[in-house]
């Protein structure tokens, strides 16, 4: 443990170097996100962040064979999703086909690890088969929630850092140092990426995007880590609150589109962060506000689960988060519509 700081520093520096080098050659790799349609950023932006985060994570783990060997399945499956995301960044894979691949990979994870969700908020118990299906659905939901959060500079990265930070705290509380070390080694490259992705007084737009390679892979990793932490006594319904903000937004949007007769799968600019931007908030402010809310809710989940809070309480928290997200999105939608009307009348 004495050499963990130098190893983490190496991982962070490696991530910075990989992103800087890969960004310079992103055009040759066709990994550029160009504005148009729902993409309203300025100029072509390299989408190499996720690939570089993955490479830095794996190379960092290779410095600790005792962590790499037992987590090889995680490393391989994260790699498969990174490849899927990178291909999607280049050719735009059909959303239904991408969802099918995610479901197959999530189902494989559940089958291999044997995890399941058989206790629903302490209210309803289901058999193992249904529990496995629910666990698969949870993984797919988190993958896509993190993916959809990548719509404002810095937002997805900071939401991921918040989630990983609480998972590290959870691992520390239960004394699982190996899990904590694994999470930290994933979080450091993400923090390095945010140096390029966050808006600052000296950078008015993101220099690099995470791309689907990063969001799909990291969303999957967070789901995996929530299940891993459940083996130490931190309930999944509690730990999963670390991603309550993006998950509630994605699921709420899914049902709102269904209710309005629209296809729920394609990307669009009707997520809560898009509406906040349309309402006049700066990207940096949006990232800070949503990350702060996510940190608060995640703390309720991790600290509450460690303290032995009944699962019914976490179920109530999830319901409240969904209700608040739905109400805020409806209010923002009306506000944005009024703003657009006022601008049209000028």
N, C-alpha and C positions, 0 to 999 in steps of 0.2 A: 504493500500500500504506500510505501514511502516514495515510490517513483511515479505515482499516479499524476501529479501535477505536470511534470515534464512530458508525460505521454499525452495528456490532454492538450497541452500547449502545442505539441507536435501535430496532433490531429487538427487543431484549429488553424495552425499555420498552413498545413497541407491543404485544407479546404480552401483557404484564401488563395493559395497559389494555383490550385486546380481551376477555381472559378475564373481567375484572372487570365490564365492561359487558354482555357476552353472558350471564354467569351471572345477572345481575339480570333478564334477559328470557327466560331459558331456558324458563319455564313457558309463555309465549306461543308459543314455537316448538315446544312439545311435546318438548323435549330434556331430559327429566328421567328419571333412572334410579331406579325405585321398588323397594324391597325386596320379596322374595317368591321362593319356590322356592330356587334355588341362590344367589340374590342376598341376602346376609345383612347388608348395611350398614344403617345407621340413617337413616331419613328419605329423602326424595327429593333426589337429588344431580344438579346440572346436568351434562350430557354434552357440553359445548361446547368442551372443551379441544382436541380434534383439529382442529376447524374453525378455531379461533383460531390454532393453531400453523401450519396451512397458510397462512392469510391473512398472518400475520406473515412467514413464509418468503418468500412471493411478493412482498410489498411490500418486504421487505429486498433481494431479488434485483433488484427494479426500480431500486434505487439503483446497481446495477452492470450496465449493459446488456451488457457484454462477457461476463458470466456468464449472464445471462438468455437471450440469443438462442440459444447452442448447447445449452442445456438445456431448451428449450421443450417437447420431447416428454416429458421427465421431469415438468415442471410440469403439463402437461395431463393425463397419465395419473395422476399423484398426485391431481389434482383430481377425476377420475372416481371413483377409489376413495374419496376423502373424501365425495363425494356418495352413493355406495353405502352407506358406513358410516353416514352421517347418516340416510338413509332406514331402514336397519336398526335404528338406535337408536330410531326412532319407531314402526315397525310390525312389527319382527321378521321379516325376510325368511327364507324357508325356507333352511336351511343348504345344501342341495344346489344351489339356484338361485344362492345367493351364491358357492358354490365354482365353479360354471360360469362366472359372470361374471369371477371372479378368473382362471380358467384362460384364458379368451378374451383378457383384457387382458394376461396374462403371455405368452401365445403371440404376441400382436401385437407386444409389446416385442421378443421374441426374433427374430421375422421381420424387423422393421424394422432392428434393430441388427446382426443376423447373428451374434450370439454363440452359442456352443454349448459343451457339455462332452463332448469326444471322448476325453479321457484320464482314466480313472477310477483315481485314486490311483497312477498310474504302473504299474499292473498290467494293465489292460485298455483297449484302444482300440476305439472304435465309430465308425460312419460319421456324417456330418454330420446326417442326419435324426434318428437316435437321439440324437445329442448335443444337438440343438435341443429334443427332447422332454424330455431330462434337465434341461436348463437351465430349461425351462418349469416342470417339477416342482419344481425348487429354488426358484424365485420363489414359487410357490404355497405351498410348505412354510414359507418364511420369513414370508410374509404371515400365515399362520394361526398360526405359532408366536408371533409378537409379539402377535397378537390374543388368543390363549389365555393369555398371560402377564399380561393385565390383570385379575387376580383378587384382588389385594391392593394396598392403597393404596401408591402409589409404585413398585411393582415394575416394571411395564412401562416407565415413564418412565426409571428408572435403568438398566435393561437396554439401552434405546435409547441413552441417553447414553454408556454404556460402549462399545457397538458403534461409535457415531459417533466417539468419542474415538480408538479404535484405527484407524479408517479415516482420520482426520485425520493421525495419526502415520505411517501407511503412505504417504499422499500426500506428506507432508513428506520422508520418507526417500527417495522416488524423485524428488523435485523437481517434483511436479505441483501447483503452487501454485493453479491454477484449481480443480482438484478439491478441494484442501484448503479453499479459500475457500468453495466450494459446501457442503461438509459442515459447516463451522463455522456458516454462515448457517442451516442446518437445526437444528443442535444448540442454538443460543442460545435460540430460542423454546421448545424442549423443556425446557431448564433453567428458563426463566421459568414454564412450566406446573407444574413440580415444586414451586414455591413454594406453589401452591394444593393440590397433590395429595399431597405427602408428609406423614406424621405427624411432629409436632415436640412438644417439651414444652408449647408453647402452642396446639397444635392436635391434638385427639385423634381426628380423622377427616378424610378428604379433603373439601375444600370443592368440588372440581370433578373430574369424571372425564374421561379422554381420549375415551372412547366408541369405537365401531367406526370412526368417521370418522378418528380419529387412528391407531389401531393398524393398520388395513389400509393406510392411506396410508404410514405410516412403515416398516412391514415391507417394503412394496414398494420404498421408497426405499433401504433398506439393501441389498436384493438387487441393485438397479440399481448402487449404488455399488461393491459387490463385483465386479461384472462390469467396471465402468469402471476399477477399480484393476488388474484383470488385464491391461489393455492396457499398463500400466506395468511389468509383470513380476511383480506380486504374485499368485500363483496363487489361483484361486477356492477350491480345497479348503483353502487356508491362510486366506484372508481370511474365508471363511464361518464360521470358528471363533469369530468375534466374536459370533455368535448361537447357539453350540453348546448353551448351557443351555436356552433355550426350545425350540429345534428338537428336541433329544433328548427332552425331556419330551413334546412334542406327538406325535412319531412313535411313541415308546414307548407312549403312551396309546392311540393309534390301533390299534396291534396288540394291546394287552391287551384292548381292547374287542372287537375281532374274534374273538380267541381265546375270549372268554367269551360269544360270541353276541350282543353288544350292537351297536346302531347307533353307529359311531365318530364321527359328525358332530355331534350335539347337544352343547351345553355342559353341563357337570356339575361337581361338586366333587370330582374325583378327580385333579387335577393335583398336582404335587409341592408347590406353594405352599399349596394347600388342605390337603393332608395335614400339612404343617408347622404350619399354623395350628390344625388339629384336635389336633395333638400338644402344643399349648400355647405355641408361639412367637408373639411379638407381630409384627404386620405390619411394623413398622420393622426388627425383627431379621431377618425373612425377606428383606426387600428388600436389606438390607446384605449378608447371607450370600450370597445368590444372585448379587448384582451383583459381589461380590468374586471369587467363583468364575468368573463370566463374564469378568471383567477378566483373571484369570490365564490362562484358556484362550485368550482373544482375543489376549493378548500372545504366546503360543506361536505362534499362527497368523500374525500380522502380522510379528513380528520374525523368526520362523523362515523365512517365505517370503522376506523381504528378504535373509536370510543365505544363501539357496540350499539350505535343508533339502529333501531329496528328498520327492516327493509321497507315497511309501509311508509316511513317518513321520506325515504328517498324516492319512492313512487310518487308521493305527493309533491316533492320538489320537482320531479320531471314534469308532472302535470302543470304545475305553476309556470315552469319555464316555457312549455309549449303555449300555454294560454297567453303569457306576456308577449312572446314572440308574435303570435297571431294578431293580438291587439295592436302592438306597435307597428307591424307591417301594414295593417289596414289603415291606421292613422297616417302613417307616412305616405301611403299610396294616395290618400285623399289630398294630403298637403302638396305632394308633387304635382298632382293633377291640377290643383288650383294655381300653382306657380306657372305651369305650362300654359294654362289658359290666360293668365295675366300677361305673360310674355307674348302670346299670340295676338292679344288685343292692343298691344302697344304699337 
